[in-house]
Amino acid sequence: MTTIGVFSSVHGGQILEYCKWDDQKAIAAFDRFGPDIVCGEVRRSDMESSENHYPTEYDRYIFDYCKNRNIPFVPCDYWTEEEVRLQQEEGNILEANLGPKGIEQWTDMMNEFMESGIQSEVPFNSPAFNDLARRKHDIQGRHSPETHSITWTRRNRRIVENIREVAAKNPDKKILVIFGAEHSYWFVDEFSKDDNLQVTFPL
């Protein structure tokens, strides 16, 4: 059976420093899982471009991790410039639609969201954090449905399609999926529905 291991990556060094987490600890977690293939938050077009439109941790250690262990890396991300623009607009829409009381509740939820991620044994890699990420995006989807369906729902569906394609071509392999922390609940939910896939989360 093909195994999907999901790792929630954090884009930003300050939070990791606060959590006393570093790249070597991430590498140790990857090695414990023992991937045959790595799928990451890089678009296929980015692999052919001189511009780095992907998170800094890839150049910092993930590409080298794959190269040093002869593990194939498959870019599986999807987004467009239009989606980036819509994502920026979504914040304004959300603020306008929530109202003062809703913003206060949102702030409380986001504080809980961050605290849960920080307190996870592996930062931002826990079912409790996934529950809060799911709740966060449910709120965003209710209050900004048009933009969120494009910037979040469509993007994640395309990413899942890309990963499923990799899984179909590599039966009985261990596939490590590395994406930003908020994506993990979506991946765990979707891949857990498939009887032909086993999901490992956290690693």
Secondary structure, DSSP 8 states (H G I E B T S, - for coil): -EEEEEEEE-S-HHHHHHTT--HHHHHHHHHHH--SEEEES--TGGGG-SS--S-HHIIIIIHHHHHHTT--EEE-----HHHHHHHHHHHHHHHHHHHHHHHHHHHHHHHHHHHHHHHSSBTTBSHHHHHHHHHHHHHHHHHSHHHHIIIIIIHHHHHHHHHHHHHHHSTT-EEEEEEEGGGHHHHHHHHTT-TTEEEE---
